[in-house]
């Protein structure tokens, strides 16, 4: 089964495509989609949609896992990230892919075993679980891979099927 994990953002959206075989995870493709702060928001969101659409067409994931919005005290930032999340959900809907959403606490619990784990612990575990040569950078990429692994381990995701 192939999962596309997403850590949404307007400047950087991390993504990670993994294959799940039994209890093993195989990284297929990971990286990030970037947009310039100088661009109008509608152009930035269009870039995000277009690149996500291309990823979905190329890698054909059966599931998409998206990190839920962590409430930020900065309302403006939360609104912009919410717009990016909307674009991500739209891309999945247009492709007919089911979407599950996970809180940062759920992701940490699934990857590290502790919901209050430090970001560095999550990054290290992603490197180990996916047998990567180094921790993916920027952080958004490791977070997206962690969301995909969370989905694979989740009872609402594939975990019940494995």
N, C-alpha and C positions, 0 to 999 in steps of 0.2 A: 504494500500500500504506500502511496506517495502523499506526503503532507507538505503544504506550503505554510510556513510560519511567518507571521508579519509583526513587526514592531513599528506601528504607524507614527509618522511625524511629517511636518510640512517641509522642513529643511532636509531631513534624512529619514528615510523609511528603510529599516532593515528588513531583509528577507532571507529565508533559509528553506531550501527544498531538501527533504530527507526521504529516503526509502526505509520502510520498516519491514524486517523479515524476522519473524519470531521475536526474540528479545534483543535483536541487533538493529542498530541504526546506521545507515549509510548516507553520508552527505553527498548530495547530487550537485547542488549549486547554492552558493550563498554570496551575499553582497549587500549593496545598498543603492537606493534610488535617491539622488540628490537634486535639489533645485536651488537656484540663487536667490538670496534675500532681496535682490534688486527687482526681481520679477513681480508682476501683479499676482495676487493670490489665485486668480482663475487660471493663469498660465502654469503656475506651480502645480495646481491640482490636476490640470490636464496632462502634464508630464507624468505625474504619479499614475494616473489612470492608464495612460498609453503604455508605460513600461510594465505595469502590472499585467495588463492584457497580454502583452508580448510574452512575459514569463509564463503565464497560464497556458497560452497556446503552445509554447515550446516544451514545457515540462509536464503538462497535463496532470496536475495534482488531483487526487480524489477528494481531498479534504483541505480546508483552510483553517488555520488557528490564528487568532488575532489577540494581541494583548489589549485588555480593557484600559480605558483611560484612567490613569491615576490622578485623582483630584489634585490640582495645583492651586496654590493661593493666587497665582497670576491668572485671572479669568481670561485675559486675552490669549495667553498661551493655550489654555484649556480649550478655548473655542476653535483655534486654528488646528490643534491636534484632532479635535472632534470632526472638523471638516475633512481632514486627511483620512480618518477612520471611516467616514461616510463614503469616500471614494473607494477605499479598500473593499468595503462591504458591497458597493455597487459593482465593482469588477468581478467579485465572486458570484453575485447574483446573475449578472449577465452571462457568466460562463457556466451557470448551473451547478456551482460547487457549494456543498454544505459548509457552513461556518460555525465554529465554536469559539467562544471568547473566554479568556482566562485573566484573572486578576494577577498582579505581580506576586502576591502571596501564594496563590495556587501554583504558579510557575516555579517559584523557589522550592515549594514543598515537593513538587514532582521531580525536580532535577537534583536537588541537594538533600532533600529529606527534612528540611526545616524551613518553615514559612518566613522566618525572620533572618534567613541567611544573607550574608553580605554579597554585593554584586560580584566581587572578585571570586567568591566561592562558586557562584553560578557559572561564571566564565571558565573557571578551571574545570568544572565538571563537564561542561560542553566540550571542551578540548579533549578530555579523557573519553567521554561517552561516544564521541564521533571519531575518535582516533585522528585528531587534527594535528598538524605539525606545530601549530601555535594557536593562541587564543585569537579568535576572529576580531577584526577591528574595522570600523569603530564599534563601540559598545552596542549600538543598535543591531548589528549583525549577530552578535552573540545572543542578544535578547531574543531575536527572531528565531534562531535555532532552538533556544530554550523553550519558546512557546510551542514549537513543533514537537519537541521531545515531550513536553507536558501533555500535549494532545494524545500522543502515542501511548502515554502511561495512564491516561485518564479513563475512568469508567464511562464517561460521556463521549470519549473519543474511541480510540481503537483498543485500548487496554482490555475491554470486555471481550474483544474479538480474538485476542492473541492467546 
